[in-house]
Amino acid sequence: MLVTDKFLRTELVDIYEDGDDQAVFFSYLFTKLFELGYVEKEYLREMTAREADYPTGLRTSTLNVAIPHTDPQYIKRPFIYIVKLKTPVTFGEMGTDNHFVKAKYAFCLGFDKGEDQLVLLQNLMTMFMDQSFMSTLETATIKEKIFDLVINYFNKE
């Protein structure tokens, strides 16, 4: 399947414990992704700018998430970086100019091809709307469990 084969890696699952400041969180994401060779040096600037223009916070009936991303030219290797946020981080709510959500998870996306974006977002939205799955994901406390839950969710089909 596209999601598990192309985008998910055990090295890109984290539990972030450094507070609720979005700029600090984005810097943390960038540092890890850059060191592992997933993104170009402009990624942080471009992701931050895109988030300001097109917020990615999403309310779900179970827990709020964010899906920050930027354009394919800043991506070296495709990825989903899954981060559980110990302290929720505030994101602008998707499709609004002045509403905000406190996200408990961030699914940071890296597309190397624009055509993958729609398929990946559709798959993630389906997952986000699965209340049972999201409740289970919310209770996961270790990276390996988070990874296994997401892999198994996408491989069940």
N, C-alpha and C positions, 0 to 999 in steps of 0.2 A: 504494500500500500504506500502511496505517495508520502503520507505524513510520517509513518514510522521509518521507512527506508531512507528517506531523503533528509528529514529535518530533525529527528530526535537523537540525542547523544547523551550518554550518562554523564559526561563531563560538563554538560550544560543544564544541570539541575542544582538549584541552590536554595538555601534558607538565609534570607537577608535579615540581619539583626542590627543594622546601624542607623535606625531611626526612620523618621517619616519625611525627610526632606527629599523632594523629587530630584533636584539638581545633584545632590550627593549620590542618590541611588543611580541616576543615569551615568554618572562618572564611574561608579563601581561596575556597572554593566559593561561600559565601554572598555575599561581596563582589562577585564577578564576576556572579553571577546577579541580585543586587539592582540593580547598576549597569546591567545590560542590560534590566531590567524584567521578569524572569521570575518573581520571587518577592516575597512580602510581607515586611515587616520582622521578623515573628515566625518566619520560616522557619528560621533558624539554631537558635534555641532548640528549636523543635519537632522538627527533624530530629535534633538531638543527643539529645533525650529519647527519641524513637522508636528510635534506634539502640541506646540503653542497654536498652530494654525488649524490642526485637525485633531482634537482630543480623542483619546482612545479608551477612556474609562467606560466600563459597561456594568450596569446593574443587572444582576440576575436574582432570581427568587431565593437563591441559596447564599451566595457570597459574591461580592463585587470583584471584578477582574479588570486588568488593563492589558492592551495589546500594542505596546509601542513598537514602531517600525519606521523605516525610511525607504528611500528609493534603491532599486537593485544595484546601481553603480557604486554604492558604498559597501557592498557585500562581496566578500571573497569566496565564502563557502556558505551554502544555505543552512539555516538553523531555526529551531525554536529553543529559546533559553527560558526555562521554566523556573520562576523564582517565587517561593512562598515568602510573604512579607510578615515578619513577626509583629511589627508595628505597621498598621496600614498606611500606605502612601496615597496622598491626594492626587487625583488626576481629574482633568476636565472630563465631563460626561460626553460621550460620543454623540455627535449630532446637535450639540448645544454650544452656546457661547458663554453662559454664565452659571451652569450647574456643575456640581462636582461630586465625585464619589471617592470613598476611601477604599482603595483596592487592597485585598488580602492576598492576591496572586497577580503576578505579571507574567504574561506569555510574550516575551520579546521575540519578534519575528525578523528573520533575515531571508529575503527572497533574492535569488540571483537571476530569476526570470519573472517578468511581470505576469505571465500567464499562470504561474503557480499560485499567485496571490489569492485569486477568487476561490479556487478549490480548497486551499488551506483555510481561509477564513470561514468558508461554509462548514468545513469539518469541525473547526473550533467552536463555532456558534452552536452547532448541534450538541457538542459536548457540554458547553456552558449551560444549555437549557435542560440537561439531564440532572434533575434535582438529586436523585439518589447518588449518582456518581460524584457530583460536586460536594455533597455532604460528606462522602467518604474522603474525597481529596482534602477537604478542609481539616479533617482530623489527623491527616498524615503528618508525622513529626520528623521523619528522616528522609534524606534525599533519595535513597534507594527505593523506598516505598512509593514516593511520589512518582519516580520514573516508571516503576512497575505498573502502577495504577494507570498512568497515561498510555503506556505501550499496550497494555492489555485492553484498554478501552478501544483503541483504534484497530487492534488486531482481532477483535471479536467478530468483525463482519465477514 
